[in-house]
Amino acid sequence: MIWPGMGDPAKRKQTIRFLLITAAIGAIVFLGAQGVVSQLSKNDPLKNCIDKRDTNYKISATLELFVDGKKADIPAKIGFEEGCQRSLYTLSNDGTIYAEWDEEYPFQIGHFLWIWDFPLRDMDQSKSKIYVNGMLSDDFTSAPLVDGYHYKAEFTSKAYDSSKDTDFLPPES
C-alpha cells in the first residue's frame, strides 16, 4: 500500500521533511514547557523537599478522620519518601500534622490530604464535612491550616451503603 504523499519520490521527501520539522517543533515546545513549569514550581512548598532548607515558618494542628462513620488512622511518616521530607508531614499516628516552609504560606487541610494521597475522588463530597475547632467549615478541603487548631474530617465514600445504618426493626422490649 502506498501512503498519501509517499508515491512520488519528490513528495515523499517533502512529507518526511515536514514530519521531521513538526516533530522537532513539538519536542522544543514540550521541553520549553517543562522548563517553565520547573521554574514556576521551584518555590512551591507542595512540590519541594524541605530537607536542606532553613524553614522559619512552622505550625502544627491535629486532625481526626472518619470514613463512612468509622474512625480512620492517620499513619506516621506521611510526607517522608525516599530521602525527601515534604512541607506537610506527620511524625506519629496521633493525628498531629506539621507544616514547615521558608516563609508564611497559606496551607490548607486539602494540601495535607493531597500529600498523603488520600482517595478524595472516591468520597462523596456532598455528604462529607470538615469541622474546624468544632464548627462546620464552609471551605471543606480549602479550610486554612492554622497553628493549634483541631480539624475533624468526616468523609462518606461513594460506595458506602447508608441503608445499613438504619434499622427498620421495631425496638426490642
Backbone as CSV, one residue per row, in Angstrom:
resi,resn,N_x,N_y,N_z,CA_x,CA_y,CA_z,C_x,C_y,C_z
1,MET,0.852,-1.185,0.000,0.000,0.000,0.000,0.886,1.232,0.000
2,ILE,0.526,2.191,-0.797,1.272,3.447,-0.868,0.496,4.490,-0.072
3,TRP,1.161,5.054,0.919,0.540,6.075,1.761,0.486,7.397,0.993
4,PRO,-0.501,8.234,1.287,-0.584,9.524,0.578,0.692,10.328,0.781
5,GLY,1.204,10.866,-0.304,2.424,11.668,-0.252,3.690,10.856,-0.300
6,MET,3.603,9.522,-0.424,4.789,8.679,-0.419,5.060,8.022,-1.780
7,GLY,4.160,8.196,-2.751,4.357,7.544,-4.048,5.445,8.210,-4.868
8,ASP,5.353,9.485,-5.035,6.325,10.246,-5.822,7.545,10.528,-4.951
9,PRO,8.772,10.230,-5.423,9.969,10.472,-4.597,10.103,11.924,-4.122
10,ALA,9.700,12.889,-4.942,9.802,14.298,-4.535,8.806,14.599,-3.406
11,LYS,7.586,14.070,-3.537,6.574,14.278,-2.487,6.961,13.535,-1.212
12,ARG,7.553,12.356,-1.370,7.994,11.579,-0.207,9.013,12.382,0.592
13,LYS,9.960,12.994,-0.110,10.996,13.786,0.568,10.364,14.979,1.291
14,GLN,9.393,15.647,0.665,8.719,16.785,1.288,7.915,16.336,2.511
15,THR,7.225,15.193,2.401,6.407,14.695,3.511,7.284,14.326,4.709
16,ILE,8.382,13.622,4.436,9.286,13.242,5.525,9.914,14.480,6.153
17,ARG,10.282,15.446,5.347,10.864,16.701,5.868,9.849,17.422,6.751
18,PHE,8.586,17.494,6.273,7.526,18.127,7.063,7.333,17.418,8.401
19,LEU,7.293,16.087,8.382,7.108,15.332,9.617,8.277,15.526,10.583
20,LEU,9.500,15.566,10.080,10.668,15.793,10.943,10.644,17.188,11.557
21,ILE,10.298,18.187,10.758,10.224,19.568,11.280,9.122,19.657,12.339
22,THR,7.964,19.029,12.088,6.858,19.041,13.049,7.272,18.355,14.357
23,ALA,7.971,17.219,14.246,8.434,16.514,15.445,9.441,17.360,16.220
24,ALA,10.336,18.046,15.514,11.335,18.896,16.177,10.654,20.061,16.896
25,ILE,9.682,20.684,16.259,8.965,21.794,16.891,8.204,21.289,18.121
26,GLY,7.551,20.127,18.000,6.840,19.551,19.140,7.768,19.259,20.301
27,ALA,8.958,18.737,20.026,9.938,18.448,21.077,10.418,19.729,21.747
28,ILE,10.658,20.760,20.955,11.117,22.047,21.515,10.037,22.651,22.411
29,VAL,8.780,22.611,21.958,7.682,23.157,22.765,7.527,22.362,24.060
30,PHE,7.612,21.032,23.974,7.491,20.193,25.165,8.596,20.484,26.162
31,LEU,9.831,20.527,25.704,10.955,20.789,26.612,10.897,22.203,27.177
32,GLY,10.462,23.163,26.369,10.312,24.531,26.860,9.244,24.628,27.942
33,ALA,8.126,23.939,27.737,7.060,23.940,28.739,7.535,23.282,30.026
34,GLN,8.296,22.193,29.917,8.841,21.543,31.112,9.768,22.490,31.869
35,GLY,10.579,23.249,31.150,11.481,24.209,31.789,10.724,25.303,32.515
36,VAL,9.679,25.811,31.895,8.876,26.869,32.515,8.186,26.339,33.770
37,VAL,7.592,25.150,33.689,6.912,24.571,34.838,7.884,24.316,35.981
38,SER,9.073,23.825,35.672,10.041,23.561,36.740,10.494,24.859,37.411
39,GLN,10.609,25.938,36.655,10.975,27.223,37.256,9.847,27.778,38.121
40,LEU,8.617,27.594,37.681,7.484,28.102,38.454,7.261,27.310,39.736
41,SER,7.565,26.013,39.716,7.333,25.206,40.913,8.569,25.108,41.804
42,LYS,9.601,25.854,41.485,10.828,25.828,42.281,10.581,26.277,43.720
43,ASN,9.668,27.203,43.913,9.377,27.714,45.255,7.990,27.312,45.734
44,ASP,7.483,26.203,45.228,6.179,25.698,45.653,6.385,24.715,46.798
45,PRO,5.901,25.028,47.999,6.135,24.135,49.137,5.468,22.771,49.010
46,LEU,4.481,22.649,48.145,3.796,21.376,47.999,4.552,20.417,47.085
47,LYS,5.548,20.912,46.372,6.266,20.066,45.422,7.748,19.944,45.729
48,ASN,8.206,20.536,46.808,9.634,20.530,47.111,9.912,19.867,48.460
49,CYS,11.136,19.392,48.579,11.609,18.820,49.842,12.114,19.953,50.736
50,ILE,12.012,19.752,52.040,12.492,20.778,52.973,13.741,20.320,53.700
51,ASP,14.334,19.195,53.273,15.490,18.634,53.967,16.638,19.626,54.115
52,LYS,16.948,20.349,53.072,18.107,21.240,53.078,17.696,22.706,53.088
53,ARG,16.526,22.980,53.603,16.027,24.358,53.667,16.013,24.847,55.112
54,ASP,16.167,26.130,55.268,16.035,26.754,56.578,14.585,27.202,56.697
55,THR,13.776,26.381,57.356,12.346,26.661,57.443,12.052,27.493,58.683
56,ASN,11.656,28.727,58.445,11.349,29.649,59.552,9.884,29.583,59.960
57,TYR,9.021,29.177,59.057,7.589,29.117,59.314,7.229,27.688,59.691
58,LYS,6.765,27.482,60.921,6.422,26.142,61.407,5.120,26.211,62.187
59,ILE,4.183,25.328,61.813,2.912,25.240,62.527,2.549,23.765,62.708
60,SER,1.608,23.521,63.608,1.084,22.168,63.781,-0.397,22.260,64.130
61,ALA,-1.122,21.221,63.740,-2.552,21.137,64.024,-2.898,19.661,64.170
62,THR,-4.074,19.387,64.714,-4.484,17.995,64.865,-5.652,17.702,63.929
63,LEU,-5.719,16.447,63.506,-6.768,16.006,62.586,-7.348,14.690,63.060
64,GLU,-8.667,14.644,63.153,-9.398,13.402,63.385,-10.081,13.062,62.075
65,LEU,-9.992,11.804,61.662,-10.538,11.406,60.375,-11.541,10.267,60.549
66,PHE,-12.718,10.460,59.963,-13.754,9.433,59.971,-14.144,9.155,58.527
67,VAL,-14.147,7.880,58.159,-14.575,7.463,56.824,-15.721,6.484,56.995
68,ASP,-16.843,6.810,56.396,-18.060,6.004,56.490,-18.460,5.750,57.939
69,GLY,-18.302,6.750,58.780,-18.712,6.675,60.175,-17.738,5.989,61.104
70,LYS,-16.631,5.485,60.581,-15.643,4.802,61.421,-14.367,5.620,61.482
71,LYS,-13.802,5.684,62.675,-12.556,6.429,62.843,-11.438,5.753,62.049
72,ALA,-10.722,6.548,61.287,-9.618,6.038,60.471,-8.303,6.536,61.049
73,ASP,-7.292,5.710,60.966,-5.967,6.094,61.457,-5.263,6.982,60.450
74,ILE,-4.535,7.931,60.978,-3.665,8.766,60.156,-2.256,8.247,60.402
75,PRO,-1.645,7.638,59.406,-0.362,6.969,59.642,0.776,7.931,59.970
76,ALA,1.787,7.378,60.621,3.011,8.124,60.874,3.821,8.216,59.580
77,LYS,4.691,9.181,59.526,5.637,9.357,58.421,4.975,9.705,57.092
78,ILE,3.812,10.341,57.115,3.253,10.896,55.876,4.150,12.070,55.508
79,GLY,4.482,12.194,54.258,5.338,13.284,53.798,6.811,12.934,53.780
80,PHE,7.162,11.716,54.149,8.551,11.258,54.096,8.630,10.169,53.030
81,GLU,9.428,10.405,52.011,9.566,9.399,50.966,10.943,9.512,50.304
82,GLU,11.638,8.416,50.250,12.913,8.302,49.538,13.854,9.488,49.797
83,GLY,14.136,9.760,51.036,15.089,10.811,51.375,14.562,12.222,51.200
84,CYS,13.266,12.372,51.101,12.658,13.688,50.909,11.597,13.907,51.980
85,GLN,11.757,14.989,52.727,10.721,15.375,53.689,9.930,16.509,53.081
86,ARG,8.631,16.317,52.934,7.759,17.321,52.341,7.413,18.378,53.388
87,SER,6.807,19.462,52.945,6.488,20.565,53.839,5.339,20.231,54.794
88,LEU,4.473,19.312,54.429,3.402,18.840,55.310,3.688,17.389,55.648
89,TYR,3.674,17.057,56.942,4.066,15.704,57.328,3.507,15.346,58.695
90,THR,3.590,14.052,59.011,3.265,13.564,60.353,4.482,12.811,60.869
91,LEU,4.670,12.826,62.160,5.763,12.074,62.775,5.253,10.796,63.421
92,SER,4.047,10.858,63.977,3.461,9.687,64.632,2.020,9.540,64.152
93,ASN,1.352,8.521,64.648,-0.027,8.292,64.221,-1.052,8.910,65.180
94,ASP,-0.673,9.966,65.890,-1.589,10.606,66.832,-2.467,11.681,66.189
95,GLY,-2.326,11.902,64.873,-3.154,12.881,64.172,-2.572,14.274,64.129
96,THR,-1.361,14.463,64.608,-0.742,15.782,64.561,-0.088,15.990,63.198
97,ILE,-0.472,17.086,62.540,0.067,17.457,61.237,1.035,18.611,61.451
98,TYR,2.202,18.518,60.848,3.195,19.584,60.913,3.342,20.204,59.535
99,ALA,3.556,21.512,59.507,3.770,22.228,58.250,4.971,23.161,58.445
100,GLU,5.882,23.131,57.481,7.072,23.987,57.531,7.342,24.557,56.147
101,TRP,7.856,25.790,56.129,8.295,26.393,54.873,9.195,27.583,55.178
102,ASP,9.816,28.118,54.146,10.749,29.235,54.293,10.062,30.466,54.883
103,GLU,8.852,30.693,54.442,8.088,31.864,54.878,6.638,31.438,55.081
104,GLU,5.832,32.341,55.610,4.438,32.001,55.850,3.766,31.611,54.538
105,TYR,2.999,30.521,54.578,2.338,30.008,53.385,0.915,29.599,53.773
106,PRO,-0.066,29.858,52.914,-1.457,29.521,53.251,-1.766,28.031,53.032
107,PHE,-1.226,27.186,53.904,-1.504,25.757,53.815,-2.980,25.506,54.076
108,GLN,-3.511,24.455,53.437,-4.904,24.061,53.622,-4.946,22.593,54.016
109,ILE,-6.042,22.184,54.620,-6.183,20.790,55.022,-6.164,19.883,53.793
110,GLY,-6.659,20.367,52.679,-6.637,19.612,51.428,-5.220,19.368,50.920
111,HIS,-4.297,20.283,51.200,-2.902,20.076,50.817,-2.334,18.846,51.524
112,PHE,-2.672,18.707,52.807,-2.199,17.540,53.547,-2.801,16.259,52.971
113,LEU,-4.102,16.281,52.660,-4.742,15.101,52.080,-4.110,14.749,50.737
114,TRP,-3.709,15.756,49.967,-3.069,15.532,48.669,-1.683,14.895,48.843
115,ILE,-0.905,15.406,49.780,0.420,14.832,50.028,0.276,13.400,50.547
116,TRP,-0.747,13.133,51.308,-0.988,11.801,51.857,-1.478,10.839,50.774
117,ASP,-1.970,11.340,49.660,-2.625,10.539,48.622,-3.926,9.945,49.142
118,PHE,-4.632,10.709,49.956,-5.933,10.287,50.460,-6.890,10.203,49.269
119,PRO,-7.672,9.137,49.150,-8.535,8.950,47.967,-9.778,9.849,47.983
120,LEU,-9.576,11.139,47.873,-10.673,12.104,47.943,-11.655,11.928,46.787
121,ARG,-11.186,11.465,45.650,-12.081,11.262,44.500,-13.056,10.115,44.734
122,ASP,-12.730,9.231,45.651,-13.623,8.117,45.969,-14.671,8.511,47.007
123,MET,-14.616,9.746,47.484,-15.542,10.211,48.511,-16.663,11.033,47.886
124,ASP,-17.844,10.920,48.483,-18.992,11.722,48.057,-18.875,13.066,48.770
125,GLN,-18.445,14.080,48.041,-18.176,15.368,48.670,-19.436,16.070,49.148
126,SER,-20.598,15.707,48.582,-21.839,16.342,49.037,-22.244,15.837,50.424
127,LYS,-21.735,14.670,50.826,-22.055,14.107,52.142,-20.892,14.228,53.121
128,SER,-19.769,14.727,52.667,-18.580,14.830,53.515,-18.489,16.220,54.127
129,LYS,-17.862,16.294,55.317,-17.775,17.565,56.056,-16.418,17.683,56.722
130,ILE,-16.015,18.918,56.939,-14.818,19.183,57.727,-15.181,20.216,58.788
131,TYR,-14.852,19.877,60.034,-15.099,20.772,61.160,-13.766,21.362,61.604
132,VAL,-13.771,22.650,61.891,-12.589,23.342,62.404,-12.929,23.845,63.792
133,ASN,-12.219,23.319,64.787,-12.484,23.652,66.190,-13.958,23.468,66.536
134,GLY,-14.564,22.400,66.025,-15.948,22.075,66.340,-16.987,22.773,65.492
135,MET,-16.588,23.681,64.632,-17.526,24.423,63.780,-17.415,23.895,62.353
136,LEU,-18.560,23.682,61.705,-18.575,23.209,60.324,-17.933,24.250,59.422
137,SER,-16.984,23.825,58.607,-16.277,24.737,57.714,-16.965,24.778,56.356
138,ASP,-17.261,25.974,55.882,-17.820,26.141,54.543,-16.763,25.904,53.470
139,ASP,-15.499,25.951,53.861,-14.400,25.835,52.897,-14.075,24.389,52.532
140,PHE,-14.602,23.418,53.258,-14.343,21.998,53.052,-12.834,21.752,53.040
141,THR,-12.248,21.215,51.987,-10.815,20.900,51.998,-9.949,22.141,51.825
142,SER,-10.553,23.268,51.506,-9.794,24.517,51.380,-9.670,25.246,52.709
143,ALA,-10.105,24.615,53.783,-10.012,25.236,55.112,-8.546,25.490,55.435
144,PRO,-8.200,26.714,55.828,-6.799,27.026,56.122,-6.279,26.241,57.315
145,LEU,-5.047,25.803,57.221,-4.382,25.087,58.308,-3.784,26.140,59.235
146,VAL,-4.320,26.221,60.453,-3.913,27.250,61.412,-3.245,26.573,62.602
147,ASP,-2.198,27.174,63.084,-1.428,26.616,64.199,-2.320,26.414,65.420
148,GLY,-2.290,25.183,65.946,-3.025,24.858,67.158,-4.482,24.478,66.969
149,TYR,-5.003,24.588,65.780,-6.411,24.263,65.545,-6.616,22.749,65.500
150,HIS,-7.866,22.347,65.733,-8.254,20.937,65.661,-9.239,20.764,64.507
151,TYR,-8.963,19.811,63.645,-9.787,19.543,62.477,-10.398,18.156,62.607
152,LYS,-11.660,18.060,62.217,-12.334,16.774,62.204,-12.940,16.613,60.808
153,ALA,-12.477,15.598,60.098,-12.954,15.352,58.738,-13.843,14.123,58.737
154,GLU,-15.047,14.279,58.211,-15.987,13.171,58.093,-16.262,12.951,56.612
155,PHE,-15.740,11.845,56.079,-15.906,11.537,54.666,-16.833,10.345,54.502
156,THR,-17.653,10.398,53.473,-18.518,9.283,53.109,-18.099,8.840,51.715
157,SER,-17.738,7.577,51.588,-17.294,7.088,50.285,-18.484,6.935,49.347
158,LYS,-18.204,7.016,48.054,-19.262,6.883,47.057,-19.879,5.487,47.094
159,ALA,-19.104,4.498,47.500,-19.582,3.120,47.527,-20.306,2.768,48.830
160,TYR,-20.375,3.696,49.765,-20.967,3.411,51.075,-22.479,3.280,50.955
161,ASP,-23.009,2.237,51.564,-24.447,1.992,51.581,-24.980,2.454,52.931
162,SER,-25.609,3.614,52.956,-26.076,4.186,54.227,-27.302,3.464,54.765
163,SER,-27.942,2.633,53.966,-29.123,1.928,54.468,-28.768,0.927,55.561
164,LYS,-27.498,0.517,55.610,-27.067,-0.395,56.672,-27.073,0.292,58.034
165,ASP,-27.044,1.619,58.044,-27.034,2.358,59.302,-28.422,2.449,59.927
166,THR,-29.457,2.202,59.143,-30.825,2.340,59.628,-31.402,0.964,59.921
167,ASP,-31.947,0.835,61.067,-32.562,-0.427,61.488,-34.066,-0.247,61.405
168,PHE,-34.718,-1.028,60.544,-36.157,-0.899,60.384,-36.957,-1.842,61.270
169,LEU,-36.288,-2.559,62.114,-36.972,-3.476,63.029,-37.511,-2.686,64.225
170,PRO,-38.629,-3.156,64.782,-39.150,-2.460,65.962,-38.194,-2.634,67.139
171,PRO,-38.205,-1.703,68.059,-37.306,-1.832,69.216,-37.645,-3.054,70.044
172,GLU,-36.617,-3.670,70.616,-36.817,-4.849,71.449,-37.405,-4.412,72.791
173,SER,-38.353,-5.224,73.332,-38.938,-4.854,74.622,-38.376,-5.674,75.724
